[in-house]
């Protein structure tokens, strides 16, 4: 499996049975969803890691990625979000 971080198969997922019955099956791209939702840098990195982890369970994983590394990334980017929110809350009190 590629490990380039570019256009690789672990960033794609086929949606065979969309939630909305009138919608046709489609293929979703991780980056398209990130952009459509307007995720921040930290949110996008958490989302991408969740995406990669879930796809790895389906046999389409990123080479070298492990559950430990994924968990470390969740904590790292979540901590950044928490620190920023704390700074903003502290500033609002001042």
Secondary structure, DSSP 8 states (H G I E B T S, - for coil): ---SSSS-GGGEEEESS-SSTTS--EEEEHHHHHHHHT--HHHHHHHHHHHHHHHHHTT---TT--HHHHHHHHHHHHHHHHHHHHHHHHHHH-
